[in-house]
Amino acid sequence: MTQDKTKLTAFTLKLSDDDRQTMKLVCAVDSAFKYQYQMFDAAVYWAIENKEKLVAIANPKDGDNRSYYVSDTADQIKVLEEQWNCNTTRALYTAVVTYLKFREAGLRVDDKIASKAS
């Protein structure tokens, strides 16, 4: 993933408080994510790899719109738009939220393994 912050592309998404907390947790425990946009790029790549198994989901009506950034994957989001027949915002939202759920499940499993080892 690139470290050149000049190539960042902004997107506006409504993420729930829980999703934002999970995003912060994933970024904190995964040393591959020095910047939040790296996690968003990883989410898009992951969604592309799993696009056949995923379905576009709508973002919540409530919540605040916030700007989030991607770097490498701004053009790759179009692959998801075409696969799921949806707009850019829904494609990115689906990629991020499903990736966070996937990672959160992995963190819970790792936590259970660690607590059993103690």
C-alpha positions in Angstrom: 0.0 0.0 0.0 1.2 3.4 -0.8 2.4 5.9 1.7 1.9 8.9 -0.6 -0.9 11.0 1.1 -1.2 13.3 -1.9 -3.1 10.6 -3.8 -5.9 10.3 -1.2 -9.5 10.4 -2.4 -12.2 11.4 0.0 -15.6 9.7 0.3 -18.4 10.5 2.7 -19.9 7.7 4.6 -22.2 7.2 7.6 -20.7 4.6 9.9 -22.4 3.6 13.1 -20.6 4.4 16.4 -19.9 0.6 16.8 -18.4 0.4 13.3 -16.2 3.4 14.0 -15.1 1.8 17.3 -14.3 -1.4 15.5 -12.4 0.5 12.9 -10.2 2.1 15.6 -9.6 -1.2 17.3 -8.6 -2.9 14.0 -6.2 -0.1 13.2 -4.8 -0.2 16.7 -4.1 -3.9 16.8 -2.9 -4.4 13.2 0.5 -2.9 12.7 0.0 -2.9 8.9 -2.4 0.0 9.3 -0.4 3.1 10.2 -3.1 5.3 8.7 -6.8 4.8 8.5 -6.9 5.0 4.7 -4.8 1.8 4.7 -7.5 0.0 6.4 -10.1 1.3 3.9 -7.8 0.2 1.0 -7.5 -3.3 2.6 -11.3 -3.4 3.0 -11.8 -2.7 -0.7 -9.2 -5.3 -1.7 -10.8 -7.9 0.6 -14.2 -7.1 -0.8 -13.0 -7.6 -4.3 -11.6 -11.0 -3.4 -14.9 -11.9 -1.8 -17.3 -10.0 -4.1 -19.2 -13.2 -5.2 -20.1 -13.9 -1.6 -21.1 -10.4 -0.6 -24.2 -8.4 -1.3 -24.4 -4.6 -1.2 -25.9 -3.2 2.0 -27.4 0.2 2.6 -25.8 2.6 5.0 -27.8 3.6 8.0 -30.2 6.6 7.8 -29.1 7.9 11.2 -25.6 8.9 12.1 -23.2 11.6 11.0 -21.7 11.9 7.5 -17.9 11.8 7.8 -15.1 11.9 5.3 -12.9 8.8 4.9 -10.1 8.4 2.5 -8.8 5.7 0.2 -5.5 5.7 -1.6 -4.8 2.8 -3.9 -8.4 1.7 -4.4 -10.3 4.7 -5.6 -10.6 3.1 -9.1 -11.0 -0.4 -7.8 -14.3 0.5 -6.1 -15.9 0.5 -9.6 -15.4 -3.3 -9.7 -17.6 -3.6 -6.7 -20.2 -1.1 -8.1 -20.5 -3.2 -11.2 -20.6 -6.5 -9.3 -23.3 -5.3 -6.9 -25.1 -2.9 -9.3 -24.9 0.0 -6.8 -23.4 3.4 -6.4 -19.9 4.2 -5.1 -21.0 5.1 -1.6 -22.9 1.8 -1.1 -20.0 -0.2 -2.6 -17.4 1.4 -0.3 -19.8 1.2 2.7 -20.4 -2.5 2.1 -16.7 -3.2 1.7 -15.7 -1.4 4.9 -18.5 -2.7 7.1 -18.2 -6.4 6.0 -14.5 -6.2 6.3 -14.8 -4.8 9.8 -17.2 -7.6 10.8 -14.8 -10.1 9.4 -11.9 -8.6 11.3 -13.9 -8.2 14.5 -14.9 -11.9 14.4 -11.2 -12.8 14.0 -10.3 -10.5 17.0 -12.9 -12.3 19.1 -11.5 -15.7 18.2 -7.9 -14.5 19.0 -9.1 -13.1 22.3 -10.8 -16.4 23.2 -7.7 -18.4 22.3 -5.5 -16.0 24.4 -7.8 -16.3 27.4 -7.8 -20.1 27.3 -4.0 -20.1 27.1 -3.7 -18.0 30.3 
